[in-house]
């Protein structure tokens, strides 16, 4: 979890936006000018040594937020982000396609007058940008760009590599001479050919492993009585990874929570805490995120019918209870959260066998013979995926907590897409149903649960 800012218009101005970036990265602040670009980076150090950014090599500067899990493919580094320039030099402008990680990247090749801005497949780390009147800016939040007088600010879409030719602009020519080209980060294969769950289960185990190995900060999860957190907590135990689980008492199945809690308590270096809802707790959590997150409105809709909703992030009960959990985790010294984000959007579409559990479900979780007929469904990249992702990033960022997303591992998602239709539809969240059964994890089949 880091806060990034880059602009050829203005250095980062002191104020609200700067404070938000510093909350994301409390371990180190670096500010530097490289040619005509002002760059600021707030670091939360998770992997390797504390390494200030930007990375600079061969007249190339790179700024990023996130984690690169396959950085060793490019060499030996003190910090994973140091692999990015070598990845670009090896693979060219499409280098993010070969990265395995969760990231937002801005890379400037001054020799070639190229600027590359990229998200990962699902934009787990948000990045906003402005490109207008020969001025460029990008940041983890909109506010720092607004504070520094940038206009026409947009959020870079998920699964996007944007390559910008700066040659004419830097020579002072007309802004109409700016050119940019978009490429996808991940091009999924939609063939539903696999007739066992083995590939998905192995990929899930690997997804947890890569997000926990070499992690110097303590890990926590939110533990509900649902499928997603049940699978994460069990795999952490299987891999003998130390963690703390927080459960919010209220809308959960107490019997399932108690069974899971007993299993945790038998493990060394694994802990559980139950949080009890109250009006005071909610108001405190709400006050904190109201002051420490920039305004954001959810835009959630469905491909089915004309359903739509638009609400403020800070007014969502999920945001406020997440704030409460993050406060406890930070106070207890836990800085890395493994989230269940994405499982509802990809594995179930908030439904089962055509029954839409929520109105923003797109096809009721009933996967068709031909996946191309529905792909990408509304919440695969956008809708609740994009909105709830911002919730995780904004709320976690306000507490200096890095959130990682095992269910959005691109190899894991590919394994799910390649499952035969009948296996996808066999049970609610069929891959998790199968995993939980095999592992004897307490859960209730074919019911949507979880805070």
PyMOL commands that set and color helices and strands:
alter all, ss='L'
color gray80, all
select helices_A, chain A and resi 16-24+71-73+80-98+143-147+167-170+175-177+198-212+227-238+254-265+279-292+313-315+317-331+343-348+371-373+378-381+383-398+406-408+410-417+421-424+430-438
alter helices_A, ss='H'
color red, helices_A
select strands_A, chain A and resi 3-7+28-34+37-43+55-57+60-68+101-109+114-119+128-132+135-139+154-155+160-165+179-184+218-222+243-249+270-276+297-301+308-312+334-339+351-352+355-356+402-405
alter strands_A, ss='S'
color yellow, strands_A
deselect
rebuild
show_as cartoon
